[in-house]
Amino acid sequence: MIYGNQLRERIAGPGTTPLIGVYDMYSASIAARHYDGMFVSGFGFAASYYGLPDIGFIAWPDMVAFVQRLRGAFPHHHLLVDIGDGHVDPEVACHVVEGLERIGASGVILEDQKRPRRCGRADGKQVLPLEEYLEKLNKVLEARKDRVVVARTDATDEHDILHRAERLAATGADVVLVDGVRSGAWIQRIRTVVGDKPLLFNQIAGGKSPRLSLGELTGLGVDVAIYSTPCLFAAHEAMDCALGDLKAADGRLPEVDPASGIGVKASTSLLERNIAPERPSAEDVGV
């Protein structure tokens, strides 16, 4: 059991640790060339696997199977997994965490939303009574061995945000996440109430939180930043443009630059890295 401790050590190091959201094996293959940590977001997985919004459709066996494929292809990268509300029941949440631990996930995020749940950036979120969530969280903490556990609150009331953040920081969770933080000033307020507990910030394009650099986040006392959707949204835009161009060209494919273009050769080369006997380690990524 090494993956949790490796991520824990990375978080404890200097600066803000970036974890890049991946939604399938191809996006993970590209992300792995640039960063040493990945994040399996509920938004990206629901979109890519089901073609549905992130409002509670994910079945845990599907997510576990995806993480197992990721770990097989990327044995040296950090893998943080969004398990939403733990699939409702504390017993199921514990079972999922134990399964993810066996296949090599580095950590999980457990939120305090109640059903029907929503994407963290959507309006209309409701949270569980705090004591009910803490009971679920503590059972998950008891079930893990070395896995990193991120305690997340989706509270929107200002007083409740700070109260829950303080209570979550007092648990055995490794990291605290307050989703939908609206400003750097609010990050500082949350940093104050969580004390020395590592703090995670969620970045998503078009979301409610400010766009901050890693340097700015480090200055605000943020230890981890998850980037939920850069791969998904970039693919959306690129595919839409490529197919629009294909239609305008009456179905004639564009020429591929043999040196730098993306065609069969470049794509195959990318994927062959995932079965190479000596796959790059996280240190080789050079973040």
Backbone as a ProteinNet text record, in pm:
[ID]
protein_1_A
[PRIMARY]
MIYGNQLRERIAGPGTTPLIGVYDMYSASIAARHYDGMFVSGFGFAASYYGLPDIGFIAWPDMVAFVQRLRGAFPHHHLLVDIGDGHVDPEVACHVVEGLERIGASGVILEDQKRPRRCGRADGKQVLPLEEYLEKLNKVLEARKDRVVVARTDATDEHDILHRAERLAATGADVVLVDGVRSGAWIQRIRTVVGDKPLLFNQIAGGKSPRLSLGELTGLGVDVAIYSTPCLFAAHEAMDCALGDLKAADGRLPEVDPASGIGVKASTSLLERNIAPERPSAEDVGV
[TERTIARY]
84.6	0	88.8	111.6	205.6	143.7	37.9	-10.2	-64	-135	-186.5	-74.8	25	136.5	217.2	229.9	302.6	230.8	97.9	22.3	27	18.5	23.3	155.9	264.9	396.2	406.2	345.9	346.7	271.3	156.4	76.2	150.6	224.7	298.2	419.7	459.5	574.8	543.8	643	623.5	529.8	461.2	375.7	241.5	162.7	29.7	37.2	-8.5	-3.5	-118.9	-91.1	-199	-237.3	-366.7	-418.8	-513.7	-485.5	-554.8	-669.3	-788.1	-904.6	-893.7	-913.6	-912.8	-1047.4	-1093.6	-1226.7	-1227.9	-1114.7	-1101.3	-953.2	-920.4	-781.1	-697.3	-759.4	-684	-647.8	-744.6	-712.8	-609.2	-617.1	-518.4	-379.1	-373.5	-244.8	-177.8	-258.4	-203.1	-166.8	-255.5	-228.5	-102.7	-79.8	35.2	167.5	167.2	289.8	326.8	231.8	252.9	252.7	176.9	160.4	175.6	213.8	233.5	111.8	2.7	-117.2	-242.6	-338.3	-465	-580.7	-691.9	-814.1	-926.8	-995.5	-1110.8	-1234.7	-1285.4	-1397.5	-1530.4	-1629.4	-1762	-1820	-1790.5	-1840.3	-1790.1	-1657.9	-1599.8	-1642.4	-1650	-1685.4	-1831.4	-1921.2	-2062.5	-2081.6	-2006.6	-2018.4	-1965.8	-1849.4	-1785.1	-1842.2	-1875	-1918	-2067.2	-2146.3	-2291.3	-2351.7	-2278.2	-2336.1	-2443.5	-2422.2	-2521.5	-2455.6	-2534.5	-2479.2	-2447.4	-2367.2	-2320.8	-2425.7	-2531.4	-2639.6	-2678.4	-2580.6	-2605.9	-2625.7	-2591.1	-2613.1	-2501.1	-2385.5	-2268.8	-2291	-2265.3	-2268.2	-2125.5	-2106.9	-1970.6	-1889.6	-1947.4	-1862.1	-1800.2	-1871.3	-1816.5	-1696	-1707.5	-1597	-1476.4	-1500.8	-1391.2	-1319.2	-1394.2	-1332.8	-1245.2	-1290	-1210.4	-1080.9	-1089	-969.3	-872	-923.6	-836.3	-758.7	-824.6	-754.7	-649.8	-685.4	-589.3	-464.8	-483.8	-368.5	-281.5	-342.5	-264	-175.4	-226.2	-150.6	-54.1	-86.8	-5.8	32	126.5	160.2	231.1	279.8	358.7	288	167.3	99.1	3.8	-16.7	-115.9	-255.6	-348.3	-485.9	-583.5	-643.1	-746.9	-882.4	-975.5	-1103.2	-1219.6	-1309.1	-1431.4	-1535.7	-1576	-1680.8	-1812.4	-1824.5	-1949.1	-1989.5	-2115.4	-2165.6	-2140.1	-2050.5	-2022.2	-2128.6	-2211.2	-2320.3	-2422.8	-2453	-2560.9	-2526.1	-2519.9	-2508.5	-2364.7	-2343.9	-2208.8	-2145.8	-2224.5	-2171.1	-2120	-2196.3	-2151.9	-2026.5	-2024.5	-1907.3	-1781.9	-1792.5	-1677.9	-1635.3	-1732.6	-1702.3	-1629.5	-1675.3	-1612.4	-1469.7	-1449.9	-1316.3	-1221.7	-1268.4	-1184.6	-1148.9	-1246	-1219.2	-1120.2	-1136.2	-1042.8	-903	-895.4	-765.4	-694.3	-769.3	-709.2	-652.1	-715.2	-667.7	-570.9	-539	-430.6	-468.4	-591.4	-624.5	-544.2	-502.7	-424.5	-512.8	-634	-721.9	-860.8	-953.1	-1091.3	-1140.8	-1244.3	-1314.5	-1455.8	-1496.9	-1632.2	-1703	-1817.7	-1890.5	-2007.1	-2061.4	-2172.1	-2306.8	-2319	-2446.9	-2550.6	-2676.6	-2785.8	-2850	-2921.3	-2990.1	-3118.2	-3155.5	-3080.7	-2959.7	-2840.9	-2717.4	-2701.7	-2612.8	-2585.4	-2434.8	-2394.6	-2256.1	-2227.1	-2105.8	-2070.6	-2090.9	-2089.3	-2103.3	-2247.1	-2339.4	-2479.3	-2553.3	-2662	-2747.7	-2840.6	-2894.9	-2992.6	-2933.8	-2804	-2743.1	-2799.8	-2812.7	-2852.2	-2750.8	-2724.2	-2625.6	-2692.5	-2629.1	-2675.9	-2661.4	-2739.4	-2708.4	-2563.9	-2492.6	-2349.4	-2316	-2388.1	-2356.4	-2376.3	-2474.7	-2497.1	-2379.7	-2331.9	-2215.4	-2091.8	-2070.3	-1952.3	-1953	-2070.5	-2078.9	-2033.4	-2078.4	-2036.2	-1885.9	-1837	-1694.9	-1609.9	-1647.7	-1568.3	-1566.9	-1675.3	-1676	-1581.4	-1579.6	-1486.8	-1342.7	-1316.5	-1181.2	-1138.4	-1229.9	-1198.4	-1173.2	-1238.1	-1228	-1099.9	-1040.1	-920.6	-796.8	-693.7	-565.3	-469.1	-421.6	-332.5	-386.8	-505.8	-559.3	-586.3	-557.2	-588.9	-740.3	-798.6	-941.8	-958.9	-1028.5	-1060.6	-1205	-1225.3	-1359.4	-1407	-1520.5	-1570.1	-1706.3	-1720.6	-1852.8	-1900.3	-2029	-2094.4	-2186.5	-2164.6	-2246.4	-2236.3	-2345	-2347.8	-2372.3	-2430.4	-2447.8	-2312.4	-2281.8	-2148.8	-2111.4	-2202.8	-2174.2	-2153.6	-2237.9	-2229.9	-2100.3	-2055.4	-1929	-1814.8	-1802.1	-1691.2	-1706.7	-1829	-1853	-1819	-1866.2	-1839	-1689.7	-1626.1	-1483.5	-1404.5	-1440.3	-1371.2	-1395.1	-1518	-1548.9	-1480.6	-1475.7	-1409.7	-1259.9	-1202.4	-1059.5	-1026.4	-1124.2	-1101.2	-1111.6	-1150.9	-1159.9	-1025	-1021.4	-899.5	-881	-967.4	-950.5	-816.1	-757	-625.3	-631.7	-741.6	-753.5	-898	-917	-1050.8	-1073.6	-1192.8	-1234.1	-1367	-1369.1	-1494.2	-1518.8	-1626	-1648.5	-1719.7	-1687.1	-1753.1	-1707.1	-1582.1	-1529.2	-1526	-1578.4	-1600.4	-1484.8	-1388.4	-1283.9	-1161.5	-1049.9	-928.8	-947	-1026.7	-1051.8	-1122.1	-1211.7	-1281.1	-1188	-1094.9	-994.9	-917.5	-881.1	-807.5	-890	-1018.6	-1105.1	-1113.5	-1126.5	-1134	-1000.3	-892.9	-758.8	-743.1	-796.5	-784.9	-857.8	-979	-1057.1	-1010	-945.3	-900.9	-763.6	-698.9	-570.9	-463.2	-394.7	-283.7	-328.5	-457.1	-505.7	-487.7	-434.4	-421	-555.1	-549.1	-668.2	-663.9	-778.2	-789.3	-880.9	-844.5	-924	-962.2	-1090.2	-1143.1	-1156.2	-1087.1	-1093.9	-1169.6	-1265.5	-1339.2	-1375.2	-1348.7	-1373	-1521.1	-1547.7	-1685.4	-1756.2	-1682.5	-1742.1	-1751.8	-1786	-1809.9	-1684.5	-1579.1	-1456.5	-1364.6	-1277.9	-1185.7	-1079.8	-1029	-920.1	-789	-722.9	-601.5	-486	-367.3	-249	-205.5	-118.9	-65.6	13.1	85.4	159.3	67.4	-43.3	-140.1	-204.2	-236	-295.6	-198.5	-72	28.3	34	26.8	28.7	-91.9	-202.3	-324.4	-330.6	-228.2	-224.1	-295.4	-315.4	-380.8	-275.9	-304.7	-208	-229.7	-354	-387.9	-487	-470.6	-567.8	-610.1	-740.9	-791.1	-846.6	-809.6	-855.9	-950.5	-1079.5	-1175.5	-1191.7	-1191	-1238.8	-1154.3	-1027	-955.8	-945.8	-925.5	-916.4	-1051.2	-1157.5	-1291.3	-1334.6	-1318.2	-1364.2	-1276.9	-1145.8	-1058.1	-1095.5	-1127.3	-1168.7	-1300.5	-1392.8	-1522.5	-1501.5	-1420.9	-1397.4	-1324	-1220.4	-1140.7	-1222.1	-1301.4	-1383.1	-1488.8	-1549.5	-1652	-1591.8	-1473.3	-1406	-1364.3	-1307.5	-1259.2	-1373	-1485.7	-1597.4	-1665.6	-1665.9	-1716.7	-1630.8	-1498.5	-1406.7	-1423.6	-1443.5	-1461.5	-1587.2	-1693.8	-1818.5	-1799.6	-1730.2	-1708.3	-1620.8	-1532.1	-1442.4	-1502.8	-1633.1	-1702.8	-1643.1	-1600.8	-1552.8	-1407.2	-1332.3	-1190.4	-1110.9	-1035.2	-954.9	-841.7	-802.4	-690.7	-558.5	-458.9	-326	-267.2	-186	-122	25.3	71.4	213.5	288.3	378	446.8	533.8	574	661.7	585	474.7	405.9	255.7	200.8	57	12.9	-117.8	-174.9	-244.6	-186.4	-243.4	-218.2	-222.1	-206	-71.9	34.1	166.3	176.4	135.2	145.4	54.6	-64.7	-158.6	-107.6	-55.6	-3	116.5	203	320.2	278	175	124.4	77.5	0.8	-58.6	42.5	146.6	248.9	323.4	325	389.1	321.5	192	116.5	146	214.9	252.6	403.8	477.1	623.1	675.9	776.9	833.6	881.9	941.6	990.8	907	792.6	706.9	760.7	740.1	793.4	738.6	823.7	778.3	723.4	659.6	605.2	715.2	834.8	944.9	988.9	970.8	1014.3	922.7	801.6	707.1	758.9	824.4	887.8	791.4	699.7	603.5	676.7
-118.1	0	123.9	182	293.7	418.8	403.9	517	630.6	597.1	701.1	778.9	709.5	777.3	862.4	814.7	894	1024.9	1019.6	1142.7	1231.2	1171	1247.2	1323.1	1257	1321.6	1434	1411.6	1514.5	1637.9	1617.3	1728.8	1805.5	1733.5	1796.3	1874.5	1855.7	1924.7	2070.6	2143.2	2285.4	2308.2	2421.9	2459.3	2389.1	2420.4	2363.2	2248.2	2130.3	2010.8	2012.4	2010.3	2007.3	1863.6	1836.6	1707.5	1734.6	1673.6	1707.7	1610.2	1664.5	1581.8	1508.4	1377.3	1294.7	1222.8	1200.7	1143.5	1010.3	974	843.1	810.6	694.3	652.8	737.9	790.6	872.5	1006.5	1070.4	1196.8	1175.7	1061.9	1031.7	1014.1	955.3	934.3	1067.3	1166	1298.7	1370.5	1364.9	1433.3	1379	1248.3	1185.1	1235.2	1293	1347.7	1482.9	1547.1	1682.9	1694.7	1607.8	1617.9	1480.6	1481.3	1354.2	1312.2	1390.3	1356.8	1373.3	1281	1285.2	1286.4	1341	1346.6	1287.4	1188.3	1128.8	1200.2	1294.7	1377.1	1313.4	1335.1	1285.9	1352.4	1481.6	1555	1490.2	1469.6	1413.6	1270	1189.5	1049	1034.2	1110.3	1102.9	1145.4	1247.9	1296.7	1195.5	1138	1050.7	909.9	856.1	716.6	700	798.5	787.4	890.6	997.2	1106.2	1178.8	1189.1	1248.5	1352.5	1446.8	1544.9	1479.2	1548.9	1496.4	1522.5	1442.7	1461	1328	1237.5	1116.8	989.3	987.6	868.9	765	802.4	713.4	591	473.4	347.1	315.5	283.6	269	161.1	46.4	-51.2	5	93.9	154	241.5	320.1	407.1	324.5	220.3	135.6	70.5	23.4	-40.7	57.9	182.7	284.6	312.2	326.2	352.1	235	114.3	-2.3	3.5	45.2	59.5	170.5	280	389.4	343.7	274.6	231.9	135	47.8	-44.6	25.9	133.7	206	307.8	359	466.3	428.4	335.4	283.3	383.1	493.8	587.1	719.2	738.6	866.5	864.5	981.5	996.8	993.5	921.7	911.3	944	1061.3	1101.1	1081.1	1017.8	976.4	1043.3	1102.2	1161.5	1050.7	1022.7	922.6	987.9	1118.2	1188	1175.4	1134.8	1117.8	977.3	904.3	767	669.6	713.7	630.7	603.1	709.8	722.7	661.4	528.8	462.1	458.9	473.4	460.9	325.7	218.9	85.1	73.6	131.9	129.8	215	330.3	417	344.8	273	197.8	89.3	20.7	-86.2	-29.8	85.1	147.9	191.3	252	296.8	178.5	70.7	-49.3	-106.2	-107	-156.7	-69.8	61.5	152.5	140.4	116.2	99.3	-25	-131.8	-257.4	-242.1	-160.4	-148.1	-32.2	39.8	136.7	282.3	319.7	462.5	529.2	651.4	724.1	785.8	823	887.5	906.8	949.8	972.5	1105	1159.4	1276.3	1233.5	1262.2	1230.5	1360.4	1385.1	1510.8	1493.7	1608.7	1606.3	1639.9	1628.1	1655.5	1548.2	1589.6	1493.8	1475.8	1367	1340.5	1421.8	1464.9	1447.1	1539.6	1481.6	1558.6	1635	1731.3	1814.6	1830.4	1865.4	1907.4	2017.8	2020.2	2116.1	2260.7	2290.3	2428.7	2463.7	2369.8	2394.3	2457.9	2527.7	2584.8	2475.4	2500	2407.7	2293.4	2299.9	2193.1	2194.7	2075.9	2063.1	1972.3	2002.5	1923.5	1843.5	1731.9	1649.1	1722.5	1685.4	1734.3	1699	1789.9	1772.5	1643.1	1611.5	1491.2	1365.1	1366.5	1250.7	1232.1	1344.1	1334.8	1289.6	1343.4	1306.6	1158.5	1103.2	959.7	878.9	920.6	852.5	869	991.9	1019.6	936.4	928.4	853.3	704	651.3	510.5	487	581.5	571.2	579.4	668.4	680.8	552.8	487.7	362.3	250.1	258.4	151	158.6	276.8	289.9	241.8	209.3	170.6	289.2	319.2	436	540.1	514.8	602.5	743.5	844.7	982.7	1002	1065.9	1096.9	1248.4	1302.7	1444.8	1461.6	1538.8	1569.1	1697	1687.2	1800.4	1846.6	1978.7	2034.7	2118.4	2105	2184.7	2289.7	2322.7	2423.8	2556.8	2632.9	2762.6	2879.2	2853.3	2957.6	2992.5	3120.8	3162.9	3109.6	3118.1	3067.6	2916.5	2847.3	2701.5	2656.8	2730.1	2696.4	2691.3	2796.7	2804.7	2703.4	2684.3	2588.1	2446.6	2410.1	2275.2	2257	2356.7	2345.5	2320	2391.1	2372.5	2232.5	2184.1	2050.9	1942.5	1960.4	1861.3	1856.4	1972.8	1977.7	1906.6	1895.3	1830	1678.4	1624.9	1479.2	1423.1	1294.1	1230	1240.5	1317	1337	1403.9	1371.9	1425.3	1567.2	1599.3	1725.6	1773.7	1905.6	1965.2	2037.7	2019.4	2088.4	2157.9	2288.6	2365.1	2396.8	2342.5	2360.7	2492.6	2550	2672.1	2797.2	2801.4	2920.9	3037	3153	3262.3	3361	3361.1	3463.2	3419.6	3488.3	3463.2	3497	3600.1	3637.5	3524.4	3454.9	3343	3224.7	3204.8	3099.6	3127.1	3253.1	3289.5	3266	3295.8	3272.8	3123.2	3043.8	2898.5	2845.8	2896.8	2857.1	2881.8	2990.8	3025.2	2924.3	2884.6	2796.4	2651.2	2609	2469.2	2450.3	2558.5	2545	2485.8	2383.8	2322.3	2214	2184.1	2077.4	2119.4	2033	2067.1	2106.6	2203.1	2259.9	2237	2197.4	2170.5	2273.2	2317.6	2414.3	2351.2	2363.3	2302.6	2407.9	2385.3	2477.5	2411.9	2484.5	2433.9	2552.8	2539.4	2648.9	2686.3	2817.1	2862.7	2844.9	2801.2	2780.6	2910.1	2896.4	3013.2	3062.3	2981.8	3019.9	3099.7	3182.5	3261.5	3173.2	3219.9	3150	3196	3105.3	3140.1	3050.6	3108.1	3030.2	2947.9	2850.9	2771.2	2858.4	2956.5	3047.4	3128	3175.5	3251	3162.7	3038.3	2946	2914	2896.8	2872.5	2989.2	3110.2	3227.9	3237.7	3175.8	3176.1	3057.5	2973.3	2860.5	2736.2	2723.9	2606.1	2498.6	2375.4	2266.6	2181.5	2171.5	2089.3	2164.5	2153.6	2209.1	2099.9	2076	1982.3	2062.1	2018.4	2080	1979.6	1995.9	1890.4	1863.4	1966.9	1947.4	2005	2041	2100.9	2007.1	1879	1783.2	1767.4	1752.5	1733	1853	1972.7	2091.6	2120.8	2094.2	2113.1	2016.5	1891.4	1792.7	1834.2	1882.7	1930.1	2036.1	2136.2	2245.7	2198.1	2115.4	2069.9	1979.7	1889.2	1799.8	1877.3	1975.2	2054.9	2131.1	2189	2262	2168	2053	1959.3	1906.8	1874.9	1821.1	1930.3	2053.7	2165.2	2186.3	2177.2	2192.3	2076.9	1955.7	1839.7	1854.9	1902.8	1923.7	2031.3	2140.3	2249.4	2204.3	2105.6	2056.4	1939.2	1919.9	1811.7	1674.9	1658.2	1528.3	1499	1598.4	1575.6	1600.4	1498.9	1514.1	1614.1	1686.8	1780.7	1705.7	1771	1713	1713.5	1611.7	1601.4	1633.5	1728.5	1761.9	1642.1	1579	1459.4	1485.5	1610.5	1641.2	1670.6	1742.9	1786.4	1760.8	1713.5	1692.1	1566.2	1559.6	1444.1	1356	1240.6	1140.4	1002.9	901	763.7	743.9	800.7	780	840.1	965.6	1032.6	966.9	928.7	866	730.8	652.1	520.9	533.3	631.1	653.1	688.1	772	808.9	685.7	600.6	485.9	375.2	366.4	264.6	289.5	414.5	444.9	372.7	343.4	281.2	132.4	73	-68.2	-87.2	23.1	14.5	-50.9	-137.8	-202.4	-101.6	7.4	111.5	237	243	359.8	473.4	597.9	711.8	715.8	746.9	764.6	905	928.5	1061	1166.6	1129.9	1225.5	1263.7	1170.4	1196.6	1293.4	1314.1	1401	1544.1	1583.9	1715.1	1829.4	1817.8	1924.2	2049.2
0	0	0	-117.6	-127.9	-187.3	-264.4	-343.3	-257.4	-150.8	-62.9	2.4	52.7	119.6	22	-101.9	-201.2	-229.6	-242.3	-264.9	-140.6	-24.5	100.6	111.5	75	78.5	-24.6	-140.5	-245.2	-198.7	-134.6	-85.1	23.9	106.6	216.1	167.6	42.7	-11	-41.9	-91.3	-120.1	-238.6	-237.6	-349.9	-349.7	-451.2	-469.2	-567.5	-527.2	-611.5	-711.2	-844.2	-942.5	-979	-986.6	-1031.2	-1147.7	-1262.5	-1386.9	-1413.7	-1436.4	-1463	-1596.1	-1591.9	-1713.7	-1722.3	-1843.8	-1860.1	-1934.9	-1996.3	-2058.9	-2068.5	-2123.5	-2127.3	-2223.1	-2326.9	-2421.7	-2358.4	-2292.8	-2226.6	-2117.1	-2047.4	-1943.4	-2004	-2122.1	-2188.9	-2221.5	-2259.2	-2288.2	-2158.9	-2060.4	-1933.5	-1867.3	-1879.9	-1815.6	-1870.2	-1989	-2046.9	-1985.7	-1920.4	-1870.9	-1719.4	-1652.6	-1507	-1442.6	-1314.2	-1243.7	-1161.8	-1170.1	-1094.5	-1176.7	-1158.4	-1230.3	-1132.4	-1180.1	-1102.5	-1185.3	-1130.6	-1198.1	-1145.7	-1224.6	-1179.8	-1217.7	-1132.2	-1162.9	-1286.4	-1305.4	-1422	-1550.2	-1558.2	-1679	-1704.4	-1597	-1615.1	-1656.8	-1594.1	-1632	-1777.2	-1818.8	-1956	-2056.7	-2028.8	-2127.8	-2128	-2011.3	-2002.3	-2029.1	-1985.2	-1998.5	-2093.6	-2122.9	-2199.3	-2120.3	-1989.6	-1900.6	-1810.2	-1759.2	-1664.9	-1531.7	-1452.9	-1323.9	-1215.9	-1217.6	-1120.7	-1055.4	-1042.6	-965	-1043.5	-1172.1	-1253.8	-1243.8	-1189.8	-1194.2	-1106.5	-1164.5	-1089.4	-1045.7	-919.2	-867.8	-937.9	-982.8	-1052.3	-1180	-1249	-1370.2	-1337.2	-1231.6	-1191.2	-1145.7	-1068	-1019.6	-1137.5	-1236.2	-1352.5	-1429	-1439.8	-1507.8	-1433.5	-1302.6	-1222.6	-1231.8	-1239.2	-1253.3	-1384.7	-1492.3	-1620.8	-1612.9	-1546.5	-1531.9	-1457.5	-1345.9	-1267.4	-1345.8	-1426	-1506.7	-1607.6	-1665.7	-1768.2	-1708.7	-1587.4	-1527.3	-1384.2	-1370.5	-1237.7	-1146.9	-1202.4	-1121.9	-1093.5	-1143.4	-1127.3	-1007.9	-949.8	-843.9	-905.7	-842.5	-891.6	-779.2	-786.7	-690.9	-756.9	-685.5	-744.9	-672	-749.9	-696.6	-679.8	-555.3	-533.7	-493.7	-521.3	-494	-348.2	-326.8	-190.6	-136.9	-204.9	-161.8	-205.5	-305.3	-357.1	-247.7	-175.8	-78.2	57.3	65.4	195.3	246.2	377.4	433	403.2	406.8	381.1	237.5	143.7	4.1	-11.5	52.9	44.5	92.3	203.1	255.5	158.5	99.8	4.7	-118	-166.6	-283.2	-250.9	-134.7	-95.4	-81.7	-21.4	-8.5	-144.9	-238.1	-372.3	-446.7	-436.7	-502.1	-443.8	-314.3	-251.1	-302.4	-319.5	-368.3	-508	-592.6	-730.5	-748.7	-640.6	-648.5	-661.4	-627.1	-623.7	-512.2	-537.2	-436.2	-329.6	-366.4	-271	-328.2	-240.9	-280.9	-223.4	-287	-235.5	-199.8	-77.2	-30.4	5.4	-57.2	-37.8	59.4	101.5	197.5	135.3	3.4	-60.8	-26.7	-31.6	-20.4	-158.4	-175.5	-302.2	-312.4	-436.8	-561.1	-565.5	-592	-590.8	-721.6	-722.6	-839.1	-855.7	-977.1	-997.4	-897.7	-845.3	-742.1	-782	-911.9	-957.2	-994.2	-977.6	-1012.8	-896	-928.3	-824.9	-771	-653.2	-597	-517.2	-484.1	-403.2	-262.1	-204.2	-64.9	5.1	130.4	204	315	348.2	457.8	590.7	690.3	825.1	857.9	919.1	939.1	1012.6	1117.3	1194.6	1111.5	1022.1	934.5	838.7	783	694.7	771.1	889.7	968.1	1003.6	1026.7	1054.3	932.7	814.4	691.1	669.1	686.5	668	762.4	887.9	985.6	953.9	900.7	861.2	744.3	650.4	537.2	586.6	680.2	734.6	805.8	873.9	941.3	841.5	723.8	624.2	541.9	533.2	448.5	522.8	446.6	504.6	496.9	375.4	365.7	269.3	214.9	111.9	164.9	81.7	114	103.5	202.3	200.2	207.6	108.5	105.1	150.6	255.9	304.7	236.9	167.4	87.2	137.5	145.1	173.3	55.9	26.3	-77.7	-16	109.5	176.2	101.8	103.1	35	130.5	245.7	345.9	407	419.3	461.2	599.3	693.2	827.3	823.4	748.8	741	675.1	573.8	507.1	608.7	686.3	781.4	894.6	940	1047.6	1000.6	882.3	831.2	801.5	742.9	713.9	841.9	948.9	1076.7	1133.1	1123.1	1173.6	1090.1	959.4	873.2	902.2	928.3	958.3	1088.4	1177.2	1306.4	1298.6	1183.3	1165.1	1121.4	1095.3	1045.8	896.6	828.4	684.4	656.6	542.4	508	454.7	385.5	313.2	324.9	323.6	324	191.9	135.2	12.7	37.4	17.7	12.9	-133.4	-189.7	-332.9	-361.2	-478.6	-521.1	-449.7	-404	-336.2	-435.2	-392.4	-487	-500.1	-409.2	-414.1	-335.4	-362.4	-286	-139.4	-111.6	27.8	102.4	32.4	96.8	117	25.4	45.9	174.2	195.4	316.4	442.5	437.2	552.8	584.5	479.7	499.8	550.6	495.7	540.7	690.1	737.2	878.9	966.5	927.2	1014.7	1008.4	899	891.5	955.7	995.3	1063.3	975	1024.6	951.2	853.8	849.9	761.2	615.2	529.1	387.6	325.5	233.2	171.1	20.9	-36	-179	-242.9	-363.5	-439.9	-572.6	-610	-731.9	-841.3	-954.4	-1066.7	-1182.3	-1238.1	-1354.5	-1442.4	-1571.8	-1665	-1665.6	-1653.1	-1653.3	-1521	-1417.3	-1286.7	-1206.9	-1080.1	-995.8	-924.4	-925.1	-855	-946.8	-890.2	-972.2	-1038.5	-1152.3	-1220.4	-1157.5	-1085.8	-1013.1	-1056.6	-1064.4	-1097.9	-977.3	-1002.4	-891.7	-795.1	-849.9	-763	-673.3	-729.8	-650	-543.3	-579.9	-484.1	-371.3	-405.2	-301.5	-204.1	-257.7	-172.6	-80.9	-121.3	-41.1	55.6	52	144.3	95.5	-35.1	-92.3	-121.3	-80.7	-94.1	-219.2	-263.9	-380	-468	-600.8	-694.2	-790.9	-799.4	-900.1	-1017.2	-1136.6	-1260.4	-1325.5	-1301.1	-1332.6	-1482.1	-1565.4	-1702.6	-1815.4	-1798.1	-1911.6	-2031.4	-2006.7	-2118.1	-2187.9	-2109.1	-2165.5	-2248.3	-2195.4	-2266.4	-2388.5	-2377.5	-2493.7	-2605.3	-2570.1	-2670.3	-2734.6	-2653.6	-2704.8	-2812.7	-2778.3	-2872.6	-2997.8	-2979.1	-3093.3	-3185.5	-3129.2	-3212.6	-3288.7	-3221.7	-3288.1	-3406.6	-3386.1	-3493.6	-3606.8	-3571.5	-3673.2	-3759.7	-3696.9	-3774.7	-3857.1	-3805.1	-3884.9	-4008.2	-3990.4	-4104	-4203	-4152.3	-4238.8	-4323.9	-4261.5	-4336	-4442.9	-4405.7	-4501.1	-4618.1	-4595.5	-4700.8	-4777.2	-4763.2	-4832.3	-4798.6	-4673.3	-4628.3	-4658.6	-4712	-4738.3	-4610.7	-4566.8	-4446.7	-4468.9	-4366.2	-4380.5	-4388.9	-4446.6	-4450	-4309.1	-4279.7	-4148.6	-4163.4	-4087.2	-4085.6	-4026.7	-4103.3	-4052.5	-3930.5	-3909.5	-3796.7	-3668.9	-3681.4	-3559.5	-3559.4	-3669.1	-3676.8	-3603	-3573.1	-3505.4	-3607.6	-3631.2	-3721	-3661.3	-3745.8	-3697.8	-3626.9	-3682.8	-3625	-3485.3	-3471	-3341.2	-3237.8	-3280.8	-3188	-3141.1	-3232.3	-3195.7	-3102.4	-3131.5	-3046.9	-2904.5	-2891.7	-2759.7	-2683.1	-2749.1	-2681.2	-2652.9	-2733.8	-2709.8	-2579.2	-2533.8	-2406.1	-2290.9	-2305.7	-2197.4	-2180	-2275.8	-2263.1	-2271.8	-2267.6	-2273.1	-2145.8	-2157.4	-2037.5	-1934.4	-1979.8	-1888.8	-1909.9	-1843.5	-1855.5	-1771.1	-1815.9	-1739.8	-1599	-1503.5	-1366.7	-1350.4	-1235.4	-1209.4	-1212.2	-1164.8	-1161.3	-1303.2	-1398.2	-1535.4	-1607.5	-1553.7	-1620.8	-1622.6	-1515.1	-1513.3	-1494.9	-1395.3	-1369.6	-1321.2
[MASK]
+++++++++++++++++++++++++++++++++++++++++++++++++++++++++++++++++++++++++++++++++++++++++++++++++++++++++++++++++++++++++++++++++++++++++++++++++++++++++++++++++++++++++++++++++++++++++++++++++++++++++++++++++++++++++++++++++++++++++++++++++++++++++++++++++++++++++++++++++++++++++++++++

